[in-house]
């Protein structure tokens, strides 16, 4: 007959040892408990946990499956099994385990969250959104669920919802560095430079050595148009973390803006070497040089990636446009047009274009910025002769013009600034004739202050 008090004593001691991180002691106590009571559920479950924590994945899975066979109605071994299978890179089996846990305990928020994480990694974004929403409907206090839901919306191109989710995550967990970085990046792209800079600064303050903080620091410098400083910072960061693909990509951006295209190409190639599925590195590489026959391996890889329907439409769109550009460089115009058409079809899924509205906006802009308007507005401008504004269509040679001008000792290149597009974002689509004189003066002074940095 089993000595129940002795079994309880062994299990209590085993759980205490495991909680303290003394896994060898905990395992020994569990095995003594099983010797005393073969098939004990708690001891078997704890052995599975210990095996996982001590990097014995096969044993962990075996023990957790044994715990399930002892009590098929208990959700905990399914949850632990799902987590272990996820760590072991067996996503399909992990999904089965989490779904089994949900069937047994439908109100378990963590099961939906962990299921959503795997679905997100597999590119099943719509399913992941459903899972995160289910998790939050059961426990709205999960900061990571808000964050992952935001990331899923961002992948679908719904930046507005992503921002709402990121803000909710930070309200619960203000020190989530990755969330600070992602929200800062979105806001930077939308023209909210000051808030973006504050978020990047906060990320750096919390964990200056993390990859996210390093990216935030670089983007903060880029926000301030300190491209050379950002490039130097990234070069230094890469001496510490040479295998982080996105740091190489960001450095490539800086080199691109400085006109150092050969070095930029090298950075993008390094990023691809680290992560052969880093789609945006291929995109950046495509716009850094004219494609040649030597890039056929890249083209083959890009064609394979752009056909992957599990990848976000926004990223596939950028890749398809890049493919169009590269095939055009190679003189394969029919293939290029096919990729451009495909890119436009993809873009229409997340970026609706209203041709009539755009035509009205252009007509208003032409009418508003008339010669008479410019004459009347001259008194509200600034007399400074510091700015030299270079305006042109994309890929029309504006960067080359800047390089030529900045070669003069009295001229300094400022890179491709986002200031005026940020101003447009702040104003909305306000017709030129409605722009208050005070606002004109404010923009002029802010621009001169930016150039003086």
N, C-alpha and C positions, 0 to 999 in steps of 0.2 A: 504493500500500500504506500502511495506517495506521501512524503512528509510535506504537507502544504506550506507549513510555516518556513521550512528550509527552502522550498522552491521560491516562495515570495522573497525571502531574504537574498537569495542569489540574484533574482531578477532586479530587485531594488538596487543592489550593489552594482550590477552590470549597467543599468541605465545611468546611475550616478557616474560611473567610470567613463562611459561613452560621452556623457555631457561634458565631462572635464577634459576630454580629448585623450584619455588613457585607453586607447582602443585595444591594445594587447590584453590588458587586464579585463576589459569588458568582454572580449571574445572568449577568454578562458572561463569567465563566470557563466557566459551563455552556454558553453559546451557542457559545463558541469550541470547546468539546469536541464539540458536536454538529456544527459545521462540519467538524471533523476526522473524526468518526465519526457520520454521520447514523443516527438510531434508537438511540443509546446509551441503555441502560436506566437507568443510574445518573444520568446527566445529566438525563434527562427526568423521573425521579422527584424529583430535587432541585429542578428548576424548578417542579414542582407544589407542593412544600413552600414554596418562596420566594414564589410567587404567593399562597398562602394566608396567609402571614405578613405580606404587604404589602397585604392587603385587596383582592386581585383574584380574587374567588371564581370567576368564570366561567373565567378562565385556569387557575386551580388545578385545577378539575374536568376541564378539557380535557386538561391535561398528565398528570394522574393516570390518566385513561382511556387516554391514549396509552401510558403506561407499562404498563398492564394488557395492551394489545394487543401490546406488544413481548414481554412474558413473562406469559402468563395463569396460570402456576403459582406466581407469587411472591405471598405474602400481604400484604407491606408496602404496596403501592399500594392494595389494598382497604381496609386499616386507615386509611390517610391519607385516602382518598376518603370513607370513612364519617364520619370526623371533620369533614371539610370540608362535606359535605352536611348534617351535623347543625348546624354553625354557620350554614349557609345556610337553615336551617329547612325542610329537605326530609327529614323523618323517615322516610318510607316508603323512599325511595331509600337513605338511610343504613343502614337495617336490612338491605336487600339486600346492601349492601357488606360489612357486618360478618358477615353469615351466610356470604357467599362466603369471607371470610378464615378463618372457623371451619372451613369444609369443607376448606380447604387446609392449615390448621394447627390441628387440634382442641385442642391443648394451650396455645393462646395465651390466657392468663387475661385480658389487657387487652381482647381482643375481646368476651368475654362481659360484662365489666364495662361497656364502652361501649354494648353492645347493651342491657343492662339499664337504663342511664340513660335511653335514648330510650324504652324500653317504659314506664318509670315516668312519664316526662313525658306520654306518650300515654294514661295511665290504665290500661294493661294490667298491673295490679299482680301478678297471679299469674305471668305470663310473666316479669316483671322479677325476682321472687323466684327463679325457676328459674335465670335468667341469673346473678344475683349468687352463688347457691350454686355454680354451675358454676365461676365465676371463683375463688371461695374454695377449692374443692376442688383447684384447680391451683396457687393461690398464696394461702395463708392469711394472708400478711403485707400484704395490701392494705387499709389502713385505710379508704379511701373505699368499698371494696366492703362492708365491715362496716357502715359508716355508712348507705349507701344501702339495704342489706338491712334495717337497723333501721327506716329511714323507711318502707319498703314495709310492714313488719309493723305499724307504727304506723297507717298509713292503713287497714289492714284491721281495726284495733281490737285487735290482739294486743300489748298494751302490755308484757307479760312478755317476749316474744321480742324486742321492740324494745329494751328495756332491756339485755338480754344483748348484743345486737349493738352498741349504743352503747358499752357498757363495753369490748367487744373493740376497737372503733375507737380509743377513748381510750387503751387500753393500748399500742397501736402508735403513736399520734399524740396525745400528751396536750394539744397546743395547738390542736386542731381546734375553733375557736370555735363553729361552728354545731352541732356534736355536743354540746358542753358545754351549749349553750342548750336543745337539744331534750331531752336527758336530764334537765336541771334542771327543765324544764317538766313532764315526765312524773312525776318524783318529787314535785314540788310538788303535783300533782293527787292523788297517792296518799298524801299526808300526811307525807312525809319532808322536812320543812321545812329542817332543818339541812343535810342533804346537798345539797338543792336550792340553798340559799343559797351554799354553798361552791362549787358548780359555776358559778353565775351570777357570783360574785366572780372566779373564775378567768378566765372569758370576758372580763370587763371589763378585767382586768389585762393580758391578752394583746393585745387590740386594742380600746381604748376607743372608737375612732371608727367601728367597723364597725356595720352595722345590727343584727347578731345581738347584739353587746355592748350596744348601746343598749336592745334589747328585754330583755336579761338584767338590766341595771341597773334598768329600770322594774319588772320582775317581782320583783327583790330588794326594792325598796322596798314593793311590794304585799305580798310575803311578810311584811314587818314591819308590815303594816297602816298604812303611811305613804302613804295614798292621795293626799292633797293634795301631798305631796312628789313622788310618782310623776308626778302630772299636770303639775306645774311642770317636772320633768325632761323629760318627753315634749314639752312645748311648746317648750322650749329646743332639744331634739334636732330638732324639725321645722323650726326656723329654718335648720338646716344641711342637713337631708334632707327637704324638703317633699313629695317624691314617693314616699315609702315608705308604702304603704297600711297595713301592719300597725301602724306607729307611730300613725297616726290611730285605728286600731281600739282599740289599747291605751289611748290617751288617752280615747276614748269610754267604755271600761270604768270608768276612774277617775272621770270625770264622772258616770257612771250611779250609781256607789256613793256619790258625794257629793250625789246628788239633783239635779244640774244637768242635767236631762233634755234641755232644748232645746239646750244646748251639746253634749251627747252625740250627739244626732241629727245635728248639723252635722258632728261628727267622723266618724260612720259614713257619712254622705253623701259626705264627702270621700274616704274610703277606697274607696267604690264608684266614685266618679268616676275615681280613679286606676286601679283594677282592677275592671272591671264583672263579673268572674267571681269576686270575692272572696266566697265563699258565707257565711262567718261574719259578715261585715259586714252582710249582709242579715238574718241571724238576730238580731244585736244590735239592729239598727234596729227590727225587728219588736217587740221587747220593751221598746223605749224610749218608745213612744207608741201610742195607739189608731190603728189604720189608718183611712185616709179614702180617698175616691174618687180623690184626687190621686195616690195611690200605685199606681194600676193599672199604669203602666209597670214598676214594681218587681215587682209580682205576676206580670206576664207573663214577665219575665226569670227570676224565681225558679221558676216552673212549668217553664220550658224547662230550667233547670239541674237541677232535681230529677229530671227524666226522663232525664238523661244517665247511662247505666249505666257509663261509664268513670270516673266520680267515686267516691270512697270511700263505702261504705255509711254510715259513721259521720257524715260531713259531710252526706250526703243526708238522713239521719234528722233531724238538727238543723234542716235547711232545711224538711223536710216538717212538723215540729211548728210551726215558725214560720209556715208557710203556713196551717196549721189555725187558729192564733191570729188571723192577719190576716183570714181569711175570716169567722171568728166575729165579729170586731169589726165587719165590714161587714154582719152579719146574714144571711150566706149559709151557714146552718148545715149543710145537707146537703153542700156542697162542703167545709166545714171538717172534718166527720166523715170524709169520704173521705181527706183528707190525714192526719188523726190515725191512721186505720187503716193507711194506707200506711207511716207512720212507725213504727208498732209492728211491722209485718211486717219492715221493714228492720232494726229494732233487734234482733229475734229472731235475726238471722243472726250477730251478734257479741256479744250480751249475753243469755245464757240466763237465764230467770226461772223459779225453782222456787217455785211458789205454796205448796206444803206446807211447804217449808223456811222461807219467809218467815212463814207463819202460826205455825210453832213458835217462831220468833225473837220475834215480837210477843207471843205468849202468855207466853214466858219473861220478856220485858222487863216486861210488866204485873205478873206475879207477883213478879218480883225487886224492882221499884221500888214496893213496897207502902208504906203509911203506917208500918207497923212498921219496915221497913227504913230509911226516912228518919229515924225517931226514933232508932234504934240507931246510925245513922251520923253524927248531928249532931256528936258529940264529935270526929269525925275531919275535920271541915270547917274553914273559916276564918271568923274573926269579921268580916272586912272587909265594909264596906257599899259599897265602890266599884263593883262590877259591877251593872249593870242589864241583865238578860238579856231580850231580846225574842224570843219563840218563836211561830212560826206556820207555816201552810202556804205554799207558794210562791204568789206573786201575791195574798196575802191582806191586804197593807197594812202589813207589818212595816217597810218602809223609811219609809213616811209616819209611823208611830209614832215611829221613831228621830228623824226630822227635827223632829217636834213637841217631843219631849223635849229634844233637843240645842239647841233655841232658848233654853232656860233658861240663864242665865249660869253656873250651877254644874254643868252637865251637858255632857259632850263626847261626840260620836258617834264610834264606832270603826269604822264600816263593817261589812260582812258578813265576820266573821272565820271562818277555817276551823279554829280551834283545837280545838273539841270534836269535829269530825268527824275531825281528825287524831289525836286521842286514841283515838277508836274504832278507827281503822286500826291504831294501835300495839298495842291490846289484842286485836284480833280480835273475834269474837263471843262474848265472855266474859259469862255471865249476871251480872247486877248483884250478886247475893249472893256472888259469888266475888271481887269487887273488893277487893284488900287495902287496909287503912286507910292504909298508907304511900303507896300509889299515889294515893289520894284527896288526901292532903296535898301530894304532889308536883305533881299537876295544878293544885290550887288556887294554889300558889305560882308555878307557871309562868304561869298565866293572869294573875295580878296583875302579874307582871313584864312581860308583854306589854302590858297596858293602861297601864303606867307609861312605855312608850317614847315 
